[in-house]
Amino acid sequence: MNALYDYCFWSLMILSIGCSIKLWTNKTSSNNLGFKIGKFICFLTAGLLVLWQLALWTIPKGNRIGEGIRIPRHFWHLENEHIIPTPPSQKISYGTHEKQYLMYYPAPKGSTKQAVIFYWHGGGWHTGNPHQHRHLAGLLHQQGYSVIMPAYRLGPIYGYEEIKEDIDKAFVFGNELLQKKGLGEYPIIIGGTSAGSNISALLVFDEERWLQLGIDRSKLLGYFGLVSVLDLDLMGDSQVLNNYAGSKEAPSYFKANPINF
């Protein structure tokens, strides 16, 4: 699927360059407004795509610009690549908002793994959904685990408080679901990727929060984080972080930083 993305990108760039050259040499309709608009769009598209490709060739991975220009290809990969078969699942709402749902992947028949994994997706608190991480659900499913992957409301409209509310709701609802499935006594493993590692760590390490939710914390078997965001101070200032946690002086910033727990 990545090859298809590259093919589409290069085809569009070559087509726009060809159209630009053709329009540049066409002088017959130069006074026509529609012709001028079409010419401008072709030139703009060709120029942006060429600059984008040059940036991909010259800007190394690892810095903000280098990672930013690779985001479209990354999301194409997440949405369309099927590295590991997606196991059977159920989509179940835990609230009224379109993002308040979870995907439940029951363990394969005959599995002897007596643990359930709660997995929160990443995306910088602003993007992402469980579907984009279904290959990891497939990997865990192959290992014999039942997996619950909740979605949650995202920025910039929603920040730490709303996301925390969704995490709590999904976790309580997920535990109730496990009771109905006869898995209520199974220990729980909690984790996530990137932003998901942050919001799951806040749940795992805040003992008071478990008491407020009325869930027995002795069921917690472990935590895992992929590309973990466990100390917000190491991220540096950004609008993305500010949208999620607020300024460093805000009470929400302290609450959203797992290192404090």
C-alpha positions in Angstrom: 0.0 0.0 0.0 2.9 2.4 0.6 4.0 1.7 -3.0 0.5 2.8 -4.1 0.8 6.0 -2.1 4.2 6.8 -3.8 2.8 6.0 -7.2 -0.2 8.4 -6.7 2.1 11.1 -5.3 4.5 10.9 -8.3 1.7 10.6 -10.8 0.1 13.7 -9.5 3.4 15.6 -9.4 4.3 14.6 -13.0 0.8 15.4 -14.2 0.7 18.8 -12.6 4.2 19.6 -14.0 3.1 18.5 -17.5 -0.1 20.6 -17.2 1.9 23.6 -16.0 4.3 23.4 -19.0 1.4 23.0 -21.4 -0.5 26.0 -20.0 2.7 28.1 -19.9 3.2 27.6 -23.6 -0.5 28.2 -24.5 -1.0 31.8 -25.2 -4.4 31.6 -27.0 -6.6 32.0 -23.9 -4.3 34.1 -21.7 -7.0 36.7 -21.1 -9.6 34.2 -20.0 -10.2 34.3 -16.2 -11.0 30.5 -16.0 -7.8 29.8 -17.9 -5.8 32.0 -15.5 -7.3 30.3 -12.5 -6.5 26.8 -13.9 -3.0 27.9 -14.7 -2.4 29.2 -11.2 -3.8 26.0 -9.6 -1.6 23.8 -11.8 1.5 25.9 -11.0 0.8 26.0 -7.3 0.2 22.2 -7.2 3.3 21.4 -9.1 5.4 23.8 -7.1 4.2 22.5 -3.7 4.6 18.8 -4.7 8.1 19.4 -6.0 9.1 21.3 -2.9 7.5 18.6 -0.8 9.6 15.9 -2.5 12.8 17.9 -2.2 12.1 18.3 1.5 11.6 14.5 1.8 15.0 14.0 0.1 17.0 16.6 2.1 15.4 17.0 5.6 16.4 14.1 7.9 14.0 12.3 10.1 14.0 13.1 13.7 13.2 16.8 13.8 9.8 18.4 13.8 9.9 19.5 10.1 11.3 16.1 9.0 8.6 14.2 10.8 5.8 16.7 9.9 6.3 16.3 6.1 6.1 12.5 6.5 2.8 12.6 8.3 0.5 12.1 5.2 2.4 8.9 4.2 2.4 7.7 7.8 -1.4 8.1 8.1 -1.9 6.4 4.7 0.1 3.5 6.1 -1.9 3.3 9.3 -5.2 3.4 7.5 -4.5 1.0 4.6 -1.6 -1.3 5.5 -2.5 -4.8 6.6 0.6 -6.3 8.1 -1.2 -8.6 10.5 -4.7 -9.9 9.9 -7.3 -7.9 11.9 -9.1 -10.3 14.4 -12.9 -10.3 14.8 -14.1 -7.3 16.9 -17.1 -5.6 18.3 -17.5 -1.8 18.2 -19.3 -0.7 21.4 -20.3 2.8 22.5 -19.6 3.9 26.0 -21.0 7.5 25.5 -23.0 9.7 23.2 -20.1 11.4 21.3 -18.9 9.7 18.1 -15.5 9.2 19.6 -16.8 7.6 22.8 -16.6 4.0 21.7 -14.2 1.0 22.1 -13.2 -1.9 20.0 -13.3 -5.3 21.7 -11.2 -8.1 20.4 -12.0 -11.4 22.2 -9.1 -13.8 22.7 -9.0 -16.6 20.1 -10.7 -19.8 20.9 -8.6 -22.1 23.0 -6.4 -19.4 24.4 -4.9 -20.0 27.8 -3.8 -16.4 28.4 -5.7 -15.2 31.4 -5.1 -11.4 31.1 -6.9 -8.6 29.2 -5.1 -5.7 27.6 -6.4 -2.2 27.5 -4.7 -0.4 24.7 -5.0 3.4 24.0 -4.0 4.7 20.5 -1.7 7.6 19.8 -1.9 10.6 17.5 -0.6 13.6 19.5 -4.0 13.9 21.4 -5.4 15.4 18.2 -5.6 12.6 15.7 -5.9 8.8 15.5 -8.4 6.0 16.2 -8.4 2.3 17.1 -8.6 1.3 13.5 -5.2 2.7 12.8 -3.7 0.5 15.4 -5.6 -2.7 14.5 -2.4 -4.4 13.5 -1.2 -4.2 17.1 -4.5 -5.6 18.2 -3.9 -8.4 15.8 -0.4 -9.0 17.2 -1.7 -9.2 20.7 -4.6 -11.3 19.6 -2.2 -13.8 18.0 -0.4 -14.0 21.4 -3.8 -15.1 22.9 -4.9 -12.0 24.6 -8.3 -10.3 24.7 -7.9 -6.6 23.8 -9.9 -3.5 24.4 -9.0 -0.5 22.4 -11.0 2.7 23.4 -11.3 5.8 21.3 -11.6 9.2 23.0 -12.4 12.8 22.1 -9.5 14.7 20.5 -8.0 18.2 20.4 -7.9 21.0 19.6 -11.6 21.1 20.7 -11.0 18.8 23.7 -8.1 18.8 26.1 -6.8 17.0 29.2 -10.0 17.2 31.3 -12.3 15.8 28.6 -9.8 13.1 27.5 -9.4 12.0 31.1 -13.2 11.8 31.4 -13.3 9.6 28.4 -10.5 7.4 29.7 -12.3 6.9 33.0 -15.6 6.2 31.3 -14.1 3.7 28.8 -12.1 1.9 31.6 -15.2 1.5 33.8 -17.3 0.4 30.9 -14.6 -2.0 29.7 -14.4 -3.6 33.1 -18.2 -4.0 33.2 -18.0 -5.5 29.7 -15.4 -8.0 31.0 -17.7 -9.0 33.8 -20.5 -9.8 31.3 -18.0 -11.8 29.2 -16.9 -13.8 32.2 -13.5 -12.2 32.3 -14.0 -10.0 35.3 -11.5 -11.8 37.4 -8.7 -11.7 34.8 -5.7 -9.4 35.6 -5.4 -6.3 33.4 -2.4 -4.9 31.4 -2.7 -1.3 30.4 -0.7 0.7 27.8 -0.6 2.6 24.6 1.4 4.4 21.9 2.7 7.9 22.1 -0.2 10.1 23.4 -1.9 6.8 24.3 1.1 5.9 26.5 0.6 9.2 28.3 -3.1 8.9 29.1 -2.7 5.3 30.0 0.2 6.0 32.3 -1.8 8.7 34.1 -4.5 6.0 34.8 -2.0 3.3 35.8 0.1 5.4 38.3 -2.7 7.4 39.9 -3.7 5.2 42.8 -6.4 7.6 44.0 -8.0 7.5 40.6 -8.7 3.8 40.9 -10.4 4.3 44.2 -12.6 7.0 42.7 -13.5 4.7 39.8 -14.3 1.8 42.2 -11.9 -0.6 40.5 -9.6 -3.0 42.3 -6.1 -1.9 41.5 -4.7 -5.3 42.6 -6.0 -6.5 39.2 -3.3 -4.4 37.5 -0.7 -6.8 36.1 1.5 -4.3 34.2 2.0 -1.2 32.0 3.6 -0.8 28.6 4.3 2.3 26.5 5.5 2.5 22.9 7.2 5.8 22.1 6.2 6.8 25.6 5.3 10.4 26.7 6.0 10.1 30.4 7.5 13.5 31.1 5.9 16.5 29.2 8.8 18.8 30.2 11.0 16.8 27.8 8.7 17.6 24.8 9.4 21.3 24.5 6.8 24.0 23.9 4.3 23.4 21.1 0.7 24.3 20.3 -0.2 20.6 20.3 1.0 20.2 23.9 -0.6 23.5 25.0 -4.0 22.5 23.5 -3.8 19.2 25.5 -2.3 20.2 28.8 -2.4 24.0 28.9 0.6 26.2 29.9 3.2 24.9 32.2 1.8 27.0 35.0 -1.7 25.6 34.6 -3.0 23.0 37.1 -4.0 20.8 34.2 -0.4 20.6 33.0 0.7 19.1 36.3 -2.2 16.6 36.2 -1.4 15.6 32.6 2.2 14.8 33.3 2.8 11.2 34.3 6.2 11.9 35.9 4.3 13.6 38.8 2.8 10.3 39.7 
